[in-house]
Amino acid sequence: MDTETRASRPAYWLHGLFLIVITFLFSFHYRLSLPAFDEGLYYQEAQRMLHGEVIYRDFFEFVTPGTFFFIKWIFEIFGEHIVAVRYGLFVLYLLETWLIFWLGIRLLRRPSLAYLPALLFVYLAKYDAWWSVQHHVLSHFTAVATAYFLVRSLDEDKLWLGFCSGLSVGCALCITQHLGVLLFVAATPWVCYIGPRFLKRSRRQPTTAFLLGVALPVAMLGVYLIANGAMAAAYDCCVNWVFGNYKGYEGTAPYYDEGRKLIVRASRNLSGLAALRSIVQLVLIGYVSVLAMLIGLARLVYGLFWRRLEGPEIRDLLAYGVVWSISAALVGHLFPHANYYWAVRQNVTLTFIFVAELLSAWKPYVLPTIRFWFDRARAEDGRNVLNLHLGFLTAKRTERSLMSRVRLHPPLDGSTGEGRALTLDLSGLRLTHIMRRVFQPLCLVVLVWLYWDIGTGLFADRQRALQNRSLRVYIDTPVGRLWTLNAALGDDIKQICEFVKTASRPGDPIFVLYHTPYLYSFVQRPNATRYAIFWPGYHSPLQIDEVVRALSEHKAALVIKDQTVELNLRREDLRLLRYGAENLPREPLLVAVQQFYTPVLQTKHFAVLAPLQPPTP
């Protein structure tokens, strides 16, 4: 880092400490909440690995297994307790918030702007269940860590930083394969070509360190799969099945059309300040973030290929490019997502650094501006001629801004100051007045609005959490004491657990139909199939036939059917809409359950079914 940043290091650490306190205050109370739907899948499959099964060979999964190893190792050290995993995840959550703030400081140079992406991450993470372990959460952390180590390696030229950046990419490959590939594509040019070229460094050593970091976790995973005879099955699950059978992204609305529908819905269903807040969030997260990325790309290309920068300026530009590339990889890996407009929220954090940069125009010295002006000149024949000028000018104190280091053109009047441009002689109107009196105050208003919106949202969530303490229903399970605010759901889970324990023996396998695989951990019964969840339309015909055959042979001593399909259908889940509500009564697994099993217990949220005849040994 430069001398200015080093001089403010004590204050910088205080800012980081403040962010950690904010994160702890507004997110820690989720640590004992009931597992999210997908989270239960990871716990169940991590327990299968802990008890000796091999992923892909003994049970099916279509993402790389880094998340399952993360949970398995915590279970081995601290026991099979969900709260232990949540604590480990919360440590990563705190660290990620700090890293995002560090990147914001590095690029924006101002804590008042760097707080925005970090606080936005804390604010949005709550609504995307960031407190629950899943592959999106862990791979997002590896992406932010990749950006951090790459930027530091540009500043300090140390091989261990390049190795750590490669290690982060390798871990991403082992957690979410498609994001890992995009991160590798995004990071490799900066390490192997662009960075060494512009910084006049050797390419061999940083490239070797980076590639060794990538190879280490990938090689360890490969050795594990080969040693257990699961490599072919892993390729079939993580590559062939994903591209050949995964249909969760088909039949969805285009990105901008989906965003328009959400904005129209918010304007119709909400009123007053609530509608305005919702619309501003939708526009900023879904549209302004994309615009900021496009503007950032244009400035990056111009600065790299049309300007000759040296010293701190080129390091600033390269750091800007690294963060832009990692941001593009994060957003791009979810581009075909069924709810892409909302899925952007999971990965908008680094992108919002560029939004904060746009909003920093309320300080006139922060950004270079495209400026037009007219003047009159006298031609040789004595006639007055009106000249139109176009140029890129920067204002005073440009050394404090990253983008001023990437300025496209020096002041056209040859000075180092503000310049005398932007005068329209015909009307006496000065465009500088428009920028200063309209655009800059507007950016300041939006920036203040965002901080107010994030702050009030965090405090409102904290207030609700304190008020709802008395409404929590606690459930004692073998994996820890957990709570839910849905009293009926909590009572149903208690009833289901007691019934399964009395109606089956400890080693009897069961099958949970649909989307509540955390029940496997709650009732401590093994899965009768190779699949933790089964969602209509997700699996291949061969996989469906395999489960139908197991049900017809009564491999499951009990079947627990939940109501999440009906619930998500009412919420207009695009995956179920694509499958077709009219097809759900004929869904093969539901038909098989109704044909070979009979209900023995019915609650509001679950139904337990027993075989029509004794289970097959």
Secondary structure as a PSIPRED ss2 file (coil, helix, strand):
# PSIPRED VFORMAT (PSIPRED V4.0)

   1 M C   1.000  0.000  0.000
   2 D C   1.000  0.000  0.000
   3 T H   0.000  1.000  0.000
   4 E H   0.000  1.000  0.000
   5 T H   0.000  1.000  0.000
   6 R H   0.000  1.000  0.000
   7 A H   0.000  1.000  0.000
   8 S C   1.000  0.000  0.000
   9 R H   0.000  1.000  0.000
  10 P H   0.000  1.000  0.000
  11 A H   0.000  1.000  0.000
  12 Y H   0.000  1.000  0.000
  13 W H   0.000  1.000  0.000
  14 L H   0.000  1.000  0.000
  15 H H   0.000  1.000  0.000
  16 G H   0.000  1.000  0.000
  17 L H   0.000  1.000  0.000
  18 F H   0.000  1.000  0.000
  19 L H   0.000  1.000  0.000
  20 I H   0.000  1.000  0.000
  21 V H   0.000  1.000  0.000
  22 I H   0.000  1.000  0.000
  23 T H   0.000  1.000  0.000
  24 F H   0.000  1.000  0.000
  25 L H   0.000  1.000  0.000
  26 F H   0.000  1.000  0.000
  27 S H   0.000  1.000  0.000
  28 F H   0.000  1.000  0.000
  29 H H   0.000  1.000  0.000
  30 Y H   0.000  1.000  0.000
  31 R H   0.000  1.000  0.000
  32 L H   0.000  1.000  0.000
  33 S E   0.000  0.000  1.000
  34 L C   1.000  0.000  0.000
  35 P C   1.000  0.000  0.000
  36 A C   1.000  0.000  0.000
  37 F H   0.000  1.000  0.000
  38 D H   0.000  1.000  0.000
  39 E H   0.000  1.000  0.000
  40 G H   0.000  1.000  0.000
  41 L H   0.000  1.000  0.000
  42 Y H   0.000  1.000  0.000
  43 Y H   0.000  1.000  0.000
  44 Q H   0.000  1.000  0.000
  45 E H   0.000  1.000  0.000
  46 A H   0.000  1.000  0.000
  47 Q H   0.000  1.000  0.000
  48 R H   0.000  1.000  0.000
  49 M H   0.000  1.000  0.000
  50 L H   0.000  1.000  0.000
  51 H C   1.000  0.000  0.000
  52 G C   1.000  0.000  0.000
  53 E C   1.000  0.000  0.000
  54 V C   1.000  0.000  0.000
  55 I E   0.000  0.000  1.000
  56 Y C   1.000  0.000  0.000
  57 R C   1.000  0.000  0.000
  58 D C   1.000  0.000  0.000
  59 F E   0.000  0.000  1.000
  60 F C   1.000  0.000  0.000
  61 E C   1.000  0.000  0.000
  62 F C   1.000  0.000  0.000
  63 V C   1.000  0.000  0.000
  64 T C   1.000  0.000  0.000
  65 P C   1.000  0.000  0.000
  66 G H   0.000  1.000  0.000
  67 T H   0.000  1.000  0.000
  68 F H   0.000  1.000  0.000
  69 F H   0.000  1.000  0.000
  70 F H   0.000  1.000  0.000
  71 I H   0.000  1.000  0.000
  72 K H   0.000  1.000  0.000
  73 W H   0.000  1.000  0.000
  74 I H   0.000  1.000  0.000
  75 F H   0.000  1.000  0.000
  76 E H   0.000  1.000  0.000
  77 I H   0.000  1.000  0.000
  78 F H   0.000  1.000  0.000
  79 G C   1.000  0.000  0.000
  80 E C   1.000  0.000  0.000
  81 H C   1.000  0.000  0.000
  82 I H   0.000  1.000  0.000
  83 V H   0.000  1.000  0.000
  84 A H   0.000  1.000  0.000
  85 V H   0.000  1.000  0.000
  86 R H   0.000  1.000  0.000
  87 Y H   0.000  1.000  0.000
  88 G H   0.000  1.000  0.000
  89 L H   0.000  1.000  0.000
  90 F H   0.000  1.000  0.000
  91 V H   0.000  1.000  0.000
  92 L H   0.000  1.000  0.000
  93 Y H   0.000  1.000  0.000
  94 L H   0.000  1.000  0.000
  95 L H   0.000  1.000  0.000
  96 E H   0.000  1.000  0.000
  97 T H   0.000  1.000  0.000
  98 W H   0.000  1.000  0.000
  99 L H   0.000  1.000  0.000
 100 I H   0.000  1.000  0.000
 101 F H   0.000  1.000  0.000
 102 W H   0.000  1.000  0.000
 103 L H   0.000  1.000  0.000
 104 G H   0.000  1.000  0.000
 105 I H   0.000  1.000  0.000
 106 R H   0.000  1.000  0.000
 107 L H   0.000  1.000  0.000
 108 L H   0.000  1.000  0.000
 109 R C   1.000  0.000  0.000
 110 R C   1.000  0.000  0.000
 111 P H   0.000  1.000  0.000
 112 S H   0.000  1.000  0.000
 113 L H   0.000  1.000  0.000
 114 A H   0.000  1.000  0.000
 115 Y H   0.000  1.000  0.000
 116 L H   0.000  1.000  0.000
 117 P H   0.000  1.000  0.000
 118 A H   0.000  1.000  0.000
 119 L H   0.000  1.000  0.000
 120 L H   0.000  1.000  0.000
 121 F H   0.000  1.000  0.000
 122 V H   0.000  1.000  0.000
 123 Y H   0.000  1.000  0.000
 124 L H   0.000  1.000  0.000
 125 A H   0.000  1.000  0.000
 126 K H   0.000  1.000  0.000
 127 Y H   0.000  1.000  0.000
 128 D C   1.000  0.000  0.000
 129 A C   1.000  0.000  0.000
 130 W C   1.000  0.000  0.000
 131 W C   1.000  0.000  0.000
 132 S C   1.000  0.000  0.000
 133 V C   1.000  0.000  0.000
 134 Q C   1.000  0.000  0.000
 135 H H   0.000  1.000  0.000
 136 H H   0.000  1.000  0.000
 137 V H   0.000  1.000  0.000
 138 L H   0.000  1.000  0.000
 139 S H   0.000  1.000  0.000
 140 H H   0.000  1.000  0.000
 141 F H   0.000  1.000  0.000
 142 T H   0.000  1.000  0.000
 143 A H   0.000  1.000  0.000
 144 V H   0.000  1.000  0.000
 145 A H   0.000  1.000  0.000
 146 T H   0.000  1.000  0.000
 147 A H   0.000  1.000  0.000
 148 Y H   0.000  1.000  0.000
 149 F H   0.000  1.000  0.000
 150 L H   0.000  1.000  0.000
 151 V H   0.000  1.000  0.000
 152 R H   0.000  1.000  0.000
 153 S H   0.000  1.000  0.000
 154 L H   0.000  1.000  0.000
 155 D H   0.000  1.000  0.000
 156 E H   0.000  1.000  0.000
 157 D C   1.000  0.000  0.000
 158 K C   1.000  0.000  0.000
 159 L H   0.000  1.000  0.000
 160 W H   0.000  1.000  0.000
 161 L H   0.000  1.000  0.000
 162 G H   0.000  1.000  0.000
 163 F H   0.000  1.000  0.000
 164 C H   0.000  1.000  0.000
 165 S H   0.000  1.000  0.000
 166 G H   0.000  1.000  0.000
 167 L H   0.000  1.000  0.000
 168 S H   0.000  1.000  0.000
 169 V H   0.000  1.000  0.000
 170 G H   0.000  1.000  0.000
 171 C H   0.000  1.000  0.000
 172 A H   0.000  1.000  0.000
 173 L H   0.000  1.000  0.000
 174 C H   0.000  1.000  0.000
 175 I H   0.000  1.000  0.000
 176 T C   1.000  0.000  0.000
 177 Q H   0.000  1.000  0.000
 178 H H   0.000  1.000  0.000
 179 L H   0.000  1.000  0.000
 180 G H   0.000  1.000  0.000
 181 V H   0.000  1.000  0.000
 182 L H   0.000  1.000  0.000
 183 L H   0.000  1.000  0.000
 184 F H   0.000  1.000  0.000
 185 V H   0.000  1.000  0.000
 186 A H   0.000  1.000  0.000
 187 A H   0.000  1.000  0.000
 188 T H   0.000  1.000  0.000
 189 P H   0.000  1.000  0.000
 190 W H   0.000  1.000  0.000
 191 V H   0.000  1.000  0.000
 192 C H   0.000  1.000  0.000
 193 Y H   0.000  1.000  0.000
 194 I H   0.000  1.000  0.000
 195 G H   0.000  1.000  0.000
 196 P H   0.000  1.000  0.000
 197 R H   0.000  1.000  0.000
 198 F H   0.000  1.000  0.000
 199 L H   0.000  1.000  0.000
 200 K C   1.000  0.000  0.000
 201 R C   1.000  0.000  0.000
 202 S C   1.000  0.000  0.000
 203 R C   1.000  0.000  0.000
 204 R H   0.000  1.000  0.000
 205 Q H   0.000  1.000  0.000
 206 P H   0.000  1.000  0.000
 207 T H   0.000  1.000  0.000
 208 T H   0.000  1.000  0.000
 209 A H   0.000  1.000  0.000
 210 F H   0.000  1.000  0.000
 211 L H   0.000  1.000  0.000
 212 L H   0.000  1.000  0.000
 213 G H   0.000  1.000  0.000
 214 V H   0.000  1.000  0.000
 215 A H   0.000  1.000  0.000
 216 L H   0.000  1.000  0.000
 217 P H   0.000  1.000  0.000
 218 V H   0.000  1.000  0.000
 219 A H   0.000  1.000  0.000
 220 M H   0.000  1.000  0.000
 221 L H   0.000  1.000  0.000
 222 G H   0.000  1.000  0.000
 223 V H   0.000  1.000  0.000
 224 Y H   0.000  1.000  0.000
 225 L H   0.000  1.000  0.000
 226 I H   0.000  1.000  0.000
 227 A H   0.000  1.000  0.000
 228 N C   1.000  0.000  0.000
 229 G C   1.000  0.000  0.000
 230 A C   1.000  0.000  0.000
 231 M H   0.000  1.000  0.000
 232 A H   0.000  1.000  0.000
 233 A H   0.000  1.000  0.000
 234 A H   0.000  1.000  0.000
 235 Y H   0.000  1.000  0.000
 236 D H   0.000  1.000  0.000
 237 C H   0.000  1.000  0.000
 238 C H   0.000  1.000  0.000
 239 V H   0.000  1.000  0.000
 240 N H   0.000  1.000  0.000
 241 W H   0.000  1.000  0.000
 242 V H   0.000  1.000  0.000
 243 F H   0.000  1.000  0.000
 244 G H   0.000  1.000  0.000
 245 N C   1.000  0.000  0.000
 246 Y C   1.000  0.000  0.000
 247 K C   1.000  0.000  0.000
 248 G C   1.000  0.000  0.000
 249 Y C   1.000  0.000  0.000
 250 E C   1.000  0.000  0.000
 251 G C   1.000  0.000  0.000
 252 T C   1.000  0.000  0.000
 253 A C   1.000  0.000  0.000
 254 P C   1.000  0.000  0.000
 255 Y H   0.000  1.000  0.000
 256 Y H   0.000  1.000  0.000
 257 D H   0.000  1.000  0.000
 258 E H   0.000  1.000  0.000
 259 G H   0.000  1.000  0.000
 260 R H   0.000  1.000  0.000
 261 K H   0.000  1.000  0.000
 262 L H   0.000  1.000  0.000
 263 I H   0.000  1.000  0.000
 264 V H   0.000  1.000  0.000
 265 R H   0.000  1.000  0.000
 266 A H   0.000  1.000  0.000
 267 S H   0.000  1.000  0.000
 268 R H   0.000  1.000  0.000
 269 N H   0.000  1.000  0.000
 270 L C   1.000  0.000  0.000
 271 S C   1.000  0.000  0.000
 272 G H   0.000  1.000  0.000
 273 L H   0.000  1.000  0.000
 274 A H   0.000  1.000  0.000
 275 A H   0.000  1.000  0.000
 276 L H   0.000  1.000  0.000
 277 R H   0.000  1.000  0.000
 278 S H   0.000  1.000  0.000
 279 I H   0.000  1.000  0.000
 280 V H   0.000  1.000  0.000
 281 Q H   0.000  1.000  0.000
 282 L H   0.000  1.000  0.000
 283 V H   0.000  1.000  0.000
 284 L H   0.000  1.000  0.000
 285 I H   0.000  1.000  0.000
 286 G H   0.000  1.000  0.000
 287 Y H   0.000  1.000  0.000
 288 V H   0.000  1.000  0.000
 289 S H   0.000  1.000  0.000
 290 V H   0.000  1.000  0.000
 291 L H   0.000  1.000  0.000
 292 A H   0.000  1.000  0.000
 293 M H   0.000  1.000  0.000
 294 L H   0.000  1.000  0.000
 295 I H   0.000  1.000  0.000
 296 G H   0.000  1.000  0.000
 297 L H   0.000  1.000  0.000
 298 A H   0.000  1.000  0.000
 299 R H   0.000  1.000  0.000
 300 L H   0.000  1.000  0.000
 301 V H   0.000  1.000  0.000
 302 Y H   0.000  1.000  0.000
 303 G H   0.000  1.000  0.000
 304 L H   0.000  1.000  0.000
 305 F H   0.000  1.000  0.000
 306 W C   1.000  0.000  0.000
 307 R C   1.000  0.000  0.000
 308 R C   1.000  0.000  0.000
 309 L C   1.000  0.000  0.000
 310 E C   1.000  0.000  0.000
 311 G C   1.000  0.000  0.000
 312 P H   0.000  1.000  0.000
 313 E H   0.000  1.000  0.000
 314 I H   0.000  1.000  0.000
 315 R H   0.000  1.000  0.000
 316 D H   0.000  1.000  0.000
 317 L H   0.000  1.000  0.000
 318 L H   0.000  1.000  0.000
 319 A H   0.000  1.000  0.000
 320 Y H   0.000  1.000  0.000
 321 G H   0.000  1.000  0.000
 322 V H   0.000  1.000  0.000
 323 V H   0.000  1.000  0.000
 324 W H   0.000  1.000  0.000
 325 S H   0.000  1.000  0.000
 326 I H   0.000  1.000  0.000
 327 S H   0.000  1.000  0.000
 328 A H   0.000  1.000  0.000
 329 A H   0.000  1.000  0.000
 330 L H   0.000  1.000  0.000
 331 V H   0.000  1.000  0.000
 332 G H   0.000  1.000  0.000
 333 H C   1.000  0.000  0.000
 334 L C   1.000  0.000  0.000
 335 F C   1.000  0.000  0.000
 336 P C   1.000  0.000  0.000
 337 H C   1.000  0.000  0.000
 338 A C   1.000  0.000  0.000
 339 N C   1.000  0.000  0.000
 340 Y H   0.000  1.000  0.000
 341 Y H   0.000  1.000  0.000
 342 W H   0.000  1.000  0.000
 343 A H   0.000  1.000  0.000
 344 V H   0.000  1.000  0.000
 345 R H   0.000  1.000  0.000
 346 Q H   0.000  1.000  0.000
 347 N H   0.000  1.000  0.000
 348 V C   1.000  0.000  0.000
 349 T C   1.000  0.000  0.000
 350 L C   1.000  0.000  0.000
 351 T H   0.000  1.000  0.000
 352 F H   0.000  1.000  0.000
 353 I H   0.000  1.000  0.000
 354 F H   0.000  1.000  0.000
 355 V H   0.000  1.000  0.000
 356 A H   0.000  1.000  0.000
 357 E H   0.000  1.000  0.000
 358 L H   0.000  1.000  0.000
 359 L H   0.000  1.000  0.000
 360 S H   0.000  1.000  0.000
 361 A H   0.000  1.000  0.000
 362 W H   0.000  1.000  0.000
 363 K C   1.000  0.000  0.000
 364 P C   1.000  0.000  0.000
 365 Y C   1.000  0.000  0.000
 366 V C   1.000  0.000  0.000
 367 L C   1.000  0.000  0.000
 368 P C   1.000  0.000  0.000
 369 T E   0.000  0.000  1.000
 370 I E   0.000  0.000  1.000
 371 R E   0.000  0.000  1.000
 372 F E   0.000  0.000  1.000
 373 W E   0.000  0.000  1.000
 374 F E   0.000  0.000  1.000
 375 D E   0.000  0.000  1.000
 376 R E   0.000  0.000  1.000
 377 A E   0.000  0.000  1.000
 378 R E   0.000  0.000  1.000
 379 A C   1.000  0.000  0.000
 380 E C   1.000  0.000  0.000
 381 D C   1.000  0.000  0.000
 382 G C   1.000  0.000  0.000
 383 R C   1.000  0.000  0.000
 384 N E   0.000  0.000  1.000
 385 V E   0.000  0.000  1.000
 386 L E   0.000  0.000  1.000
 387 N E   0.000  0.000  1.000
 388 L E   0.000  0.000  1.000
 389 H E   0.000  0.000  1.000
 390 L E   0.000  0.000  1.000
 391 G E   0.000  0.000  1.000
 392 F E   0.000  0.000  1.000
 393 L E   0.000  0.000  1.000
 394 T C   1.000  0.000  0.000
 395 A C   1.000  0.000  0.000
 396 K C   1.000  0.000  0.000
 397 R C   1.000  0.000  0.000
 398 T H   0.000  1.000  0.000
 399 E H   0.000  1.000  0.000
 400 R H   0.000  1.000  0.000
 401 S C   1.000  0.000  0.000
 402 L C   1.000  0.000  0.000
 403 M H   0.000  1.000  0.000
 404 S H   0.000  1.000  0.000
 405 R H   0.000  1.000  0.000
 406 V H   0.000  1.000  0.000
 407 R C   1.000  0.000  0.000
 408 L C   1.000  0.000  0.000
 409 H C   1.000  0.000  0.000
 410 P C   1.000  0.000  0.000
 411 P C   1.000  0.000  0.000
 412 L C   1.000  0.000  0.000
 413 D C   1.000  0.000  0.000
 414 G C   1.000  0.000  0.000
 415 S C   1.000  0.000  0.000
 416 T C   1.000  0.000  0.000
 417 G C   1.000  0.000  0.000
 418 E C   1.000  0.000  0.000
 419 G C   1.000  0.000  0.000
 420 R C   1.000  0.000  0.000
 421 A C   1.000  0.000  0.000
 422 L C   1.000  0.000  0.000
 423 T E   0.000  0.000  1.000
 424 L E   0.000  0.000  1.000
 425 D C   1.000  0.000  0.000
 426 L C   1.000  0.000  0.000
 427 S C   1.000  0.000  0.000
 428 G C   1.000  0.000  0.000
 429 L E   0.000  0.000  1.000
 430 R E   0.000  0.000  1.000
 431 L H   0.000  1.000  0.000
 432 T H   0.000  1.000  0.000
 433 H H   0.000  1.000  0.000
 434 I H   0.000  1.000  0.000
 435 M H   0.000  1.000  0.000
 436 R H   0.000  1.000  0.000
 437 R H   0.000  1.000  0.000
 438 V H   0.000  1.000  0.000
 439 F H   0.000  1.000  0.000
 440 Q H   0.000  1.000  0.000
 441 P H   0.000  1.000  0.000
 442 L H   0.000  1.000  0.000
 443 C H   0.000  1.000  0.000
 444 L H   0.000  1.000  0.000
 445 V H   0.000  1.000  0.000
 446 V H   0.000  1.000  0.000
 447 L H   0.000  1.000  0.000
 448 V H   0.000  1.000  0.000
 449 W H   0.000  1.000  0.000
 450 L H   0.000  1.000  0.000
 451 Y H   0.000  1.000  0.000
 452 W H   0.000  1.000  0.000
 453 D H   0.000  1.000  0.000
 454 I H   0.000  1.000  0.000
 455 G H   0.000  1.000  0.000
 456 T H   0.000  1.000  0.000
 457 G H   0.000  1.000  0.000
 458 L H   0.000  1.000  0.000
 459 F H   0.000  1.000  0.000
 460 A H   0.000  1.000  0.000
 461 D H   0.000  1.000  0.000
 462 R H   0.000  1.000  0.000
 463 Q H   0.000  1.000  0.000
 464 R H   0.000  1.000  0.000
 465 A H   0.000  1.000  0.000
 466 L H   0.000  1.000  0.000
 467 Q H   0.000  1.000  0.000
 468 N H   0.000  1.000  0.000
 469 R H   0.000  1.000  0.000
 470 S H   0.000  1.000  0.000
 471 L H   0.000  1.000  0.000
 472 R C   1.000  0.000  0.000
 473 V E   0.000  0.000  1.000
 474 Y E   0.000  0.000  1.000
 475 I E   0.000  0.000  1.000
 476 D E   0.000  0.000  1.000
 477 T E   0.000  0.000  1.000
 478 P C   1.000  0.000  0.000
 479 V C   1.000  0.000  0.000
 480 G E   0.000  0.000  1.000
 481 R E   0.000  0.000  1.000
 482 L E   0.000  0.000  1.000
 483 W E   0.000  0.000  1.000
 484 T E   0.000  0.000  1.000
 485 L C   1.000  0.000  0.000
 486 N C   1.000  0.000  0.000
 487 A H   0.000  1.000  0.000
 488 A H   0.000  1.000  0.000
 489 L H   0.000  1.000  0.000
 490 G H   0.000  1.000  0.000
 491 D H   0.000  1.000  0.000
 492 D H   0.000  1.000  0.000
 493 I H   0.000  1.000  0.000
 494 K H   0.000  1.000  0.000
 495 Q H   0.000  1.000  0.000
 496 I H   0.000  1.000  0.000
 497 C H   0.000  1.000  0.000
 498 E H   0.000  1.000  0.000
 499 F H   0.000  1.000  0.000
 500 V H   0.000  1.000  0.000
 501 K H   0.000  1.000  0.000
 502 T H   0.000  1.000  0.000
 503 A H   0.000  1.000  0.000
 504 S C   1.000  0.000  0.000
 505 R C   1.000  0.000  0.000
 506 P C   1.000  0.000  0.000
 507 G C   1.000  0.000  0.000
 508 D C   1.000  0.000  0.000
 509 P C   1.000  0.000  0.000
 510 I E   0.000  0.000  1.000
 511 F E   0.000  0.000  1.000
 512 V E   0.000  0.000  1.000
 513 L E   0.000  0.000  1.000
 514 Y C   1.000  0.000  0.000
 515 H C   1.000  0.000  0.000
 516 T C   1.000  0.000  0.000
 517 P C   1.000  0.000  0.000
 518 Y H   0.000  1.000  0.000
 519 L H   0.000  1.000  0.000
 520 Y H   0.000  1.000  0.000
 521 S H   0.000  1.000  0.000
 522 F H   0.000  1.000  0.000
 523 V H   0.000  1.000  0.000
 524 Q C   1.000  0.000  0.000
 525 R C   1.000  0.000  0.000
 526 P C   1.000  0.000  0.000
 527 N E   0.000  0.000  1.000
 528 A C   1.000  0.000  0.000
 529 T C   1.000  0.000  0.000
 530 R C   1.000  0.000  0.000
 531 Y C   1.000  0.000  0.000
 532 A C   1.000  0.000  0.000
 533 I C   1.000  0.000  0.000
 534 F C   1.000  0.000  0.000
 535 W C   1.000  0.000  0.000
 536 P C   1.000  0.000  0.000
 537 G C   1.000  0.000  0.000
 538 Y C   1.000  0.000  0.000
 539 H C   1.000  0.000  0.000
 540 S C   1.000  0.000  0.000
 541 P H   0.000  1.000  0.000
 542 L H   0.000  1.000  0.000
 543 Q H   0.000  1.000  0.000
 544 I H   0.000  1.000  0.000
 545 D H   0.000  1.000  0.000
 546 E H   0.000  1.000  0.000
 547 V H   0.000  1.000  0.000
 548 V H   0.000  1.000  0.000
 549 R H   0.000  1.000  0.000
 550 A H   0.000  1.000  0.000
 551 L H   0.000  1.000  0.000
 552 S H   0.000  1.000  0.000
 553 E C   1.000  0.000  0.000
 554 H C   1.000  0.000  0.000
 555 K C   1.000  0.000  0.000
 556 A C   1.000  0.000  0.000
 557 A C   1.000  0.000  0.000
 558 L E   0.000  0.000  1.000
 559 V E   0.000  0.000  1.000
 560 I E   0.000  0.000  1.000
 561 K E   0.000  0.000  1.000
 562 D E   0.000  0.000  1.000
 563 Q C   1.000  0.000  0.000
 564 T H   0.000  1.000  0.000
 565 V H   0.000  1.000  0.000
 566 E H   0.000  1.000  0.000
 567 L H   0.000  1.000  0.000
 568 N H   0.000  1.000  0.000
 569 L H   0.000  1.000  0.000
 570 R H   0.000  1.000  0.000
 571 R C   1.000  0.000  0.000
 572 E C   1.000  0.000  0.000
 573 D C   1.000  0.000  0.000
 574 L H   0.000  1.000  0.000
 575 R H   0.000  1.000  0.000
 576 L H   0.000  1.000  0.000
 577 L H   0.000  1.000  0.000
 578 R H   0.000  1.000  0.000
 579 Y H   0.000  1.000  0.000
 580 G C   1.000  0.000  0.000
 581 A H   0.000  1.000  0.000
 582 E H   0.000  1.000  0.000
 583 N H   0.000  1.000  0.000
 584 L H   0.000  1.000  0.000
 585 P H   0.000  1.000  0.000
 586 R H   0.000  1.000  0.000
 587 E C   1.000  0.000  0.000
 588 P H   0.000  1.000  0.000
 589 L H   0.000  1.000  0.000
 590 L H   0.000  1.000  0.000
 591 V H   0.000  1.000  0.000
 592 A H   0.000  1.000  0.000
 593 V H   0.000  1.000  0.000
 594 Q H   0.000  1.000  0.000
 595 Q H   0.000  1.000  0.000
 596 F H   0.000  1.000  0.000
 597 Y E   0.000  0.000  1.000
 598 T E   0.000  0.000  1.000
 599 P E   0.000  0.000  1.000
 600 V E   0.000  0.000  1.000
 601 L E   0.000  0.000  1.000
 602 Q E   0.000  0.000  1.000
 603 T C   1.000  0.000  0.000
 604 K C   1.000  0.000  0.000
 605 H C   1.000  0.000  0.000
 606 F E   0.000  0.000  1.000
 607 A E   0.000  0.000  1.000
 608 V E   0.000  0.000  1.000
 609 L E   0.000  0.000  1.000
 610 A E   0.000  0.000  1.000
 611 P E   0.000  0.000  1.000
 612 L C   1.000  0.000  0.000
 613 Q C   1.000  0.000  0.000
 614 P C   1.000  0.000  0.000
 615 P C   1.000  0.000  0.000
 616 T C   1.000  0.000  0.000
 617 P C   1.000  0.000  0.000
